[in-house]
Amino acid sequence: MSLNNFQYDSIIREYNRKQIVHRHALEERRASVFAVLPRLEEIDREIASASTQTVRRLLAGDESALAESKKQIAALSEERRIVLCSGGYPASYLEMTYDCPDCKDTGYIDGVKCHCFKKAEIDLLYTQSHLQDVLAVENFDTFSYDYYSDEIIDPARGISSLENIHRIIALCRNAVQDFDNTPANLFFFGDTGVGKTFLSHCIAKELLDSTHSVVYFSARDLFETFAEKRFSRAEQTSISTDAIYSCDLLIIDDLGTELTNTFVNSELFFCINERLINHKSTIISTNLSLQAFADTYSERIFSRISNNYTMLKMFGKDIRLLKRLQQKKP
C-alpha cells in the first residue's frame, strides 16, 4: 500500500538529513586527521589531479590513460591506508559512513525500496496511528480465549461467549488476509470490557506491519478534531483530518461516549459515507446496544452502518475487571 505524498516526503527528508550528518562527520574527520598527518591531504590532492588528467587524456584520444590512472590511484590509495594505520587510525577512517550501508542512506537499491525504507514506512505509520505502545501488548499473539466462557449463552442466538469469540477472531483474521481486495468495515458492539478495543488493536497491528496506514481515534477525540478543523482558523489539524478520510483503516473507538448533537451526527455521517464511497475500511466499537445506537444517531447513519458493516456482537465477563482482580491476588 502506497504512502501519501506527505508521508513519503517525510521519510525522504529523514534520508537527506542522515546524508548531511554523515558528510559533516566525514569533513570533521578529514580536518582533524590532516592536521596530524599532512601527507594524507597531499594524497587526496594527487588523486584528484590524477582523475582530472585522465579525463583530459581520454578526450585527447589517449586510450591508455584509464588503465594508467587506475594503477596510479590504487597506489595512492594503498599509501593512504598505510599512513592512516601508522598514525593509529583505522583504514576506513576517511571513508563515508552510513546508517544503512546497503542503500547508502538513499532508501533505494537499483530503484527498489531498501529494507531500511520499508522499516521507516512501518515506523512512520505506527507513529501516526497513535497506537505504537499499546500494540506491543495488545495483538493476536497476546489474545487469550481464557476470559471467555462456554457457560455464558446469548439467548437470541444460542451460542456461548467462547464460541462467539472464536467466530469473531476467525472473521477478523480473514478480514486482514483479504484486506486489499475487500474493505473491512466492522462494527463491534457489546458491554464494557468484553474485548472490542483489544480486537481493533489486533487488526491494526497486522495491517501496520504490512505497511497499511491506520489511524485510531476515540470518539471524543475524533469529534474534537473535526470541531477544531471546522471552527478554528489554524491549519494545524489539516493533516489529521486528511488522514481520517484517506487512511487505509480508521478506528473509531467508544462511539456513544461523546456528547451527541447535530454537529456530531453530521460529521459522523460525512466521515462514514466518504470512506464508503472511496472503499476505505473502518472499524467502529460501541458499548451501546443496536437499538440504543439507532436511537442515539440519525436514521441515515444507522442505515449506512447496518447495510455496509459486519455487525459483531461481543458478550461475556468484564475482562478489564477480571485482570484487575488477578493483579490484586497475592
Contacts in CASP RR format, 6 or more apart in sequence:
PFRMAT RR
TARGET T0000
AUTHOR 0000-0000-0000
METHOD contacts of the structure
MODEL  1
MSLNNFQYDSIIREYNRKQIVHRHALEERRASVFAVLPRLEEIDREIASA
STQTVRRLLAGDESALAESKKQIAALSEERRIVLCSGGYPASYLEMTYDC
PDCKDTGYIDGVKCHCFKKAEIDLLYTQSHLQDVLAVENFDTFSYDYYSD
EIIDPARGISSLENIHRIIALCRNAVQDFDNTPANLFFFGDTGVGKTFLS
HCIAKELLDSTHSVVYFSARDLFETFAEKRFSRAEQTSISTDAIYSCDLL
IIDDLGTELTNTFVNSELFFCINERLINHKSTIISTNLSLQAFADTYSER
IFSRISNNYTMLKMFGKDIRLLKRLQQKKP
1 180 0 8 1.000
1 210 0 8 1.000
1 211 0 8 1.000
1 212 0 8 1.000
1 213 0 8 1.000
1 248 0 8 1.000
2 8 0 8 1.000
3 11 0 8 1.000
3 121 0 8 1.000
3 124 0 8 1.000
3 213 0 8 1.000
4 213 0 8 1.000
4 242 0 8 1.000
4 246 0 8 1.000
6 239 0 8 1.000
6 242 0 8 1.000
7 121 0 8 1.000
7 124 0 8 1.000
7 125 0 8 1.000
7 128 0 8 1.000
7 213 0 8 1.000
10 124 0 8 1.000
11 117 0 8 1.000
11 120 0 8 1.000
11 121 0 8 1.000
11 124 0 8 1.000
14 120 0 8 1.000
15 105 0 8 1.000
15 106 0 8 1.000
15 107 0 8 1.000
18 98 0 8 1.000
18 99 0 8 1.000
18 105 0 8 1.000
19 105 0 8 1.000
19 106 0 8 1.000
22 96 0 8 1.000
22 97 0 8 1.000
22 98 0 8 1.000
22 99 0 8 1.000
22 105 0 8 1.000
23 96 0 8 1.000
25 97 0 8 1.000
26 94 0 8 1.000
26 95 0 8 1.000
26 96 0 8 1.000
26 97 0 8 1.000
29 93 0 8 1.000
29 94 0 8 1.000
30 94 0 8 1.000
33 40 0 8 1.000
33 84 0 8 1.000
33 89 0 8 1.000
33 93 0 8 1.000
33 94 0 8 1.000
34 40 0 8 1.000
34 41 0 8 1.000
36 87 0 8 1.000
37 83 0 8 1.000
37 84 0 8 1.000
37 87 0 8 1.000
39 83 0 8 1.000
40 80 0 8 1.000
40 83 0 8 1.000
40 84 0 8 1.000
40 94 0 8 1.000
43 76 0 8 1.000
43 79 0 8 1.000
43 80 0 8 1.000
43 83 0 8 1.000
44 80 0 8 1.000
46 76 0 8 1.000
47 73 0 8 1.000
47 76 0 8 1.000
47 77 0 8 1.000
50 69 0 8 1.000
50 72 0 8 1.000
50 73 0 8 1.000
50 76 0 8 1.000
51 69 0 8 1.000
51 73 0 8 1.000
53 65 0 8 1.000
53 69 0 8 1.000
54 65 0 8 1.000
54 66 0 8 1.000
54 68 0 8 1.000
54 69 0 8 1.000
57 65 0 8 1.000
58 65 0 8 1.000
58 66 0 8 1.000
80 94 0 8 1.000
81 91 0 8 1.000
84 90 0 8 1.000
84 91 0 8 1.000
84 93 0 8 1.000
84 94 0 8 1.000
85 91 0 8 1.000
96 104 0 8 1.000
98 104 0 8 1.000
98 105 0 8 1.000
99 105 0 8 1.000
99 116 0 8 1.000
100 107 0 8 1.000
100 114 0 8 1.000
100 115 0 8 1.000
100 116 0 8 1.000
102 109 0 8 1.000
102 114 0 8 1.000
102 115 0 8 1.000
102 116 0 8 1.000
103 109 0 8 1.000
103 114 0 8 1.000
103 116 0 8 1.000
103 117 0 8 1.000
106 114 0 8 1.000
107 113 0 8 1.000
107 114 0 8 1.000
107 116 0 8 1.000
107 117 0 8 1.000
108 114 0 8 1.000
108 117 0 8 1.000
118 211 0 8 1.000
121 211 0 8 1.000
122 208 0 8 1.000
122 209 0 8 1.000
122 211 0 8 1.000
125 208 0 8 1.000
125 211 0 8 1.000
125 212 0 8 1.000
125 213 0 8 1.000
125 214 0 8 1.000
126 132 0 8 1.000
126 135 0 8 1.000
126 208 0 8 1.000
128 213 0 8 1.000
128 215 0 8 1.000
128 243 0 8 1.000
129 204 0 8 1.000
129 208 0 8 1.000
129 213 0 8 1.000
129 214 0 8 1.000
129 215 0 8 1.000
129 216 0 8 1.000
130 215 0 8 1.000
130 216 0 8 1.000
130 217 0 8 1.000
131 201 0 8 1.000
131 204 0 8 1.000
131 205 0 8 1.000
131 208 0 8 1.000
131 214 0 8 1.000
131 216 0 8 1.000
134 201 0 8 1.000
135 201 0 8 1.000
135 204 0 8 1.000
135 205 0 8 1.000
135 208 0 8 1.000
138 197 0 8 1.000
138 198 0 8 1.000
138 201 0 8 1.000
138 202 0 8 1.000
138 205 0 8 1.000
139 201 0 8 1.000
139 202 0 8 1.000
139 205 0 8 1.000
139 206 0 8 1.000
140 169 0 8 1.000
140 173 0 8 1.000
140 202 0 8 1.000
140 205 0 8 1.000
140 206 0 8 1.000
143 169 0 8 1.000
143 198 0 8 1.000
143 199 0 8 1.000
143 202 0 8 1.000
145 162 0 8 1.000
145 165 0 8 1.000
145 166 0 8 1.000
147 317 0 8 1.000
147 319 0 8 1.000
147 322 0 8 1.000
148 160 0 8 1.000
148 161 0 8 1.000
148 162 0 8 1.000
148 164 0 8 1.000
148 165 0 8 1.000
148 316 0 8 1.000
148 317 0 8 1.000
149 160 0 8 1.000
149 161 0 8 1.000
149 162 0 8 1.000
149 316 0 8 1.000
149 317 0 8 1.000
150 160 0 8 1.000
150 161 0 8 1.000
150 162 0 8 1.000
150 163 0 8 1.000
151 160 0 8 1.000
152 160 0 8 1.000
152 161 0 8 1.000
152 315 0 8 1.000
152 316 0 8 1.000
152 317 0 8 1.000
153 159 0 8 1.000
153 160 0 8 1.000
153 161 0 8 1.000
154 160 0 8 1.000
154 161 0 8 1.000
154 164 0 8 1.000
154 313 0 8 1.000
154 315 0 8 1.000
157 164 0 8 1.000
159 167 0 8 1.000
161 315 0 8 1.000
161 316 0 8 1.000
161 317 0 8 1.000
164 313 0 8 1.000
164 314 0 8 1.000
164 315 0 8 1.000
165 314 0 8 1.000
168 199 0 8 1.000
168 312 0 8 1.000
168 314 0 8 1.000
169 199 0 8 1.000
171 310 0 8 1.000
171 312 0 8 1.000
172 186 0 8 1.000
172 199 0 8 1.000
172 202 0 8 1.000
172 203 0 8 1.000
175 182 0 8 1.000
175 184 0 8 1.000
175 186 0 8 1.000
175 203 0 8 1.000
175 310 0 8 1.000
176 184 0 8 1.000
176 203 0 8 1.000
176 206 0 8 1.000
176 207 0 8 1.000
178 184 0 8 1.000
179 207 0 8 1.000
179 212 0 8 1.000
179 248 0 8 1.000
179 249 0 8 1.000
179 281 0 8 1.000
183 276 0 8 1.000
183 279 0 8 1.000
183 280 0 8 1.000
183 281 0 8 1.000
184 203 0 8 1.000
184 249 0 8 1.000
184 281 0 8 1.000
184 283 0 8 1.000
185 276 0 8 1.000
185 281 0 8 1.000
185 282 0 8 1.000
185 283 0 8 1.000
185 308 0 8 1.000
185 309 0 8 1.000
185 310 0 8 1.000
186 203 0 8 1.000
186 282 0 8 1.000
186 283 0 8 1.000
186 284 0 8 1.000
186 309 0 8 1.000
186 310 0 8 1.000
186 312 0 8 1.000
187 283 0 8 1.000
187 284 0 8 1.000
187 285 0 8 1.000
187 286 0 8 1.000
187 305 0 8 1.000
187 309 0 8 1.000
187 310 0 8 1.000
187 311 0 8 1.000
187 312 0 8 1.000
188 196 0 8 1.000
188 199 0 8 1.000
188 200 0 8 1.000
188 283 0 8 1.000
188 284 0 8 1.000
188 285 0 8 1.000
188 286 0 8 1.000
188 312 0 8 1.000
188 314 0 8 1.000
189 196 0 8 1.000
189 285 0 8 1.000
189 286 0 8 1.000
189 287 0 8 1.000
189 288 0 8 1.000
189 289 0 8 1.000
189 290 0 8 1.000
189 293 0 8 1.000
189 311 0 8 1.000
189 312 0 8 1.000
189 313 0 8 1.000
189 314 0 8 1.000
190 196 0 8 1.000
190 286 0 8 1.000
190 287 0 8 1.000
190 288 0 8 1.000
190 289 0 8 1.000
190 313 0 8 1.000
190 314 0 8 1.000
190 315 0 8 1.000
191 287 0 8 1.000
191 314 0 8 1.000
191 315 0 8 1.000
191 316 0 8 1.000
191 318 0 8 1.000
192 287 0 8 1.000
192 318 0 8 1.000
192 320 0 8 1.000
193 318 0 8 1.000
193 319 0 8 1.000
193 320 0 8 1.000
193 321 0 8 1.000
194 314 0 8 1.000
194 315 0 8 1.000
194 316 0 8 1.000
194 317 0 8 1.000
194 318 0 8 1.000
194 319 0 8 1.000
195 314 0 8 1.000
195 319 0 8 1.000
196 253 0 8 1.000
196 285 0 8 1.000
196 286 0 8 1.000
196 314 0 8 1.000
197 253 0 8 1.000
197 254 0 8 1.000
197 285 0 8 1.000
198 319 0 8 1.000
199 314 0 8 1.000
200 216 0 8 1.000
200 251 0 8 1.000
200 253 0 8 1.000
200 283 0 8 1.000
200 285 0 8 1.000
203 249 0 8 1.000
203 283 0 8 1.000
204 214 0 8 1.000
204 216 0 8 1.000
204 249 0 8 1.000
204 251 0 8 1.000
207 214 0 8 1.000
207 248 0 8 1.000
207 249 0 8 1.000
208 214 0 8 1.000
212 248 0 8 1.000
212 249 0 8 1.000
213 243 0 8 1.000
213 246 0 8 1.000
213 247 0 8 1.000
213 248 0 8 1.000
213 249 0 8 1.000
214 247 0 8 1.000
214 248 0 8 1.000
214 249 0 8 1.000
214 250 0 8 1.000
214 251 0 8 1.000
215 243 0 8 1.000
215 244 0 8 1.000
215 247 0 8 1.000
215 249 0 8 1.000
215 250 0 8 1.000
215 251 0 8 1.000
216 251 0 8 1.000
216 253 0 8 1.000
217 225 0 8 1.000
217 244 0 8 1.000
217 250 0 8 1.000
217 251 0 8 1.000
217 252 0 8 1.000
217 253 0 8 1.000
218 253 0 8 1.000
218 254 0 8 1.000
218 257 0 8 1.000
219 252 0 8 1.000
219 253 0 8 1.000
219 254 0 8 1.000
219 255 0 8 1.000
219 256 0 8 1.000
219 257 0 8 1.000
219 258 0 8 1.000
220 254 0 8 1.000
220 257 0 8 1.000
220 258 0 8 1.000
222 244 0 8 1.000
222 252 0 8 1.000
222 258 0 8 1.000
222 271 0 8 1.000
223 258 0 8 1.000
223 263 0 8 1.000
223 264 0 8 1.000
223 267 0 8 1.000
223 268 0 8 1.000
225 237 0 8 1.000
225 240 0 8 1.000
225 241 0 8 1.000
225 244 0 8 1.000
226 241 0 8 1.000
226 263 0 8 1.000
226 267 0 8 1.000
226 271 0 8 1.000
227 263 0 8 1.000
228 234 0 8 1.000
228 236 0 8 1.000
228 237 0 8 1.000
229 237 0 8 1.000
229 238 0 8 1.000
229 240 0 8 1.000
229 241 0 8 1.000
230 263 0 8 1.000
230 267 0 8 1.000
244 250 0 8 1.000
244 271 0 8 1.000
245 271 0 8 1.000
245 274 0 8 1.000
245 275 0 8 1.000
245 278 0 8 1.000
245 280 0 8 1.000
246 278 0 8 1.000
246 280 0 8 1.000
247 280 0 8 1.000
248 280 0 8 1.000
248 281 0 8 1.000
249 280 0 8 1.000
249 281 0 8 1.000
249 282 0 8 1.000
249 283 0 8 1.000
250 271 0 8 1.000
250 275 0 8 1.000
250 280 0 8 1.000
250 281 0 8 1.000
250 282 0 8 1.000
250 283 0 8 1.000
251 282 0 8 1.000
251 283 0 8 1.000
251 285 0 8 1.000
252 282 0 8 1.000
252 283 0 8 1.000
252 284 0 8 1.000
252 285 0 8 1.000
253 285 0 8 1.000
254 285 0 8 1.000
254 286 0 8 1.000
254 287 0 8 1.000
255 268 0 8 1.000
255 284 0 8 1.000
255 285 0 8 1.000
255 286 0 8 1.000
255 288 0 8 1.000
255 293 0 8 1.000
256 286 0 8 1.000
256 287 0 8 1.000
256 288 0 8 1.000
256 293 0 8 1.000
256 296 0 8 1.000
257 287 0 8 1.000
258 264 0 8 1.000
260 296 0 8 1.000
260 297 0 8 1.000
265 297 0 8 1.000
265 298 0 8 1.000
265 301 0 8 1.000
268 297 0 8 1.000
268 301 0 8 1.000
269 298 0 8 1.000
269 300 0 8 1.000
269 301 0 8 1.000
269 304 0 8 1.000
272 282 0 8 1.000
272 301 0 8 1.000
272 304 0 8 1.000
272 305 0 8 1.000
273 304 0 8 1.000
275 281 0 8 1.000
275 282 0 8 1.000
276 304 0 8 1.000
276 308 0 8 1.000
282 309 0 8 1.000
284 305 0 8 1.000
284 309 0 8 1.000
286 293 0 8 1.000
288 296 0 8 1.000
290 306 0 8 1.000
290 311 0 8 1.000
293 302 0 8 1.000
294 302 0 8 1.000
305 311 0 8 1.000
END
